[in-house]
């Protein structure tokens, strides 16, 4: 594989906007589908200085479709959130060390 090919592959970065209109970048770690629902696990993209201070936080969101548009929303149901979070943690445990808070 040549260097140009290698450079085409990298982390999948997603930019989300918060309630105040501020953009935040997240790296997509995994996606999961269950019972016609789609979920996504992301971590904030941090600069090296911030990353040294913080190990990052796994964020699990639900994908909602409205017409042709898709939105990422917080999972409101506690049982659903716990179930999906556990699935992501199991799927990603080979690559990341998780601690529950």
N, C-alpha and C positions, 0 to 999 in steps of 0.2 A: 504494500500500500504506500502510495507516495504522500508526501507531507500535505499537499493540497487536499487530498481526500480526508486525511486525519483531522484537518482543521474544520471541515464541514460538520463534524459531529461534536457536540458538546452538550452541556446541560440545557434542558428545556426551561426557558425563563418566561414567566407570566407576570405581566404588570397589572396590578389591581389598584383601583382608586378608592380611598376611604371616604367617609362622610364629609370631610372637609375639602375634598377634591385633591388630596395629596396622593401622588403615585408611589407605590411600593412594589419592589421586584421580589418575586418568589421563584424558587426552583421547584419544578414539578418532580416529585419522587415516584409517584405511582398513581394509577387510577384503578377503580374497581366498580363493577356493575353487579347489582343484585335486585331482583324483583322489579325490573324496569326503572330502577334508580341508578344514577351514576354519582360516584364520589371521587374526590381528588385529594391527595395528600401532598402538601407543599411545606417548604421551610423558607424563612426570609433569606434573601441574598444579602449578606453583610460584607463590609469591607474587612480586610485582614485584621485591623486594629479592634474592631467591634467583635469579630469572631473569636479573637483570643480571650476576650472577657466573658463571652456568652457562648454556650454550646449550641444555641439555636432551639427552636421550638417547632415541633411537628404540628401543623395546622390541617385539620380535616374539614372539608367543605362539601356541600351537596350541589350538584349541577341541576339547575332548574331551567327548563326551556319555556319560552313564551314566543310563539310564532317561530320565526327563523333565528331568534336571538337566544343565547344561553347566558345564564347568570350563575354566579357562585354565591351560595347563601350558607349561613351558619345552620347547623343541625340543631333544631330546637328540642326534639324529643331526646331525653337523657338516655333511655334504653337503646335507641337507634344509634346515638353518638357513641356510647360505650361499645356496642357491638362492632360498629364500623372501625372505630379507633383500634380495637383489639385485632381486627383483621389486618389493618395496615401495619401495626407494630409487629405482628407475626411475619408478614410478608417481607418486611424491611429489616428484621433483626440481624440478618447476616451482614448488613452493611452499616448499621447504626446501633449505638448503645442508647437504650431508652431508660429513663427514670421517670416514674410516675410521681406527680406532685399533687 
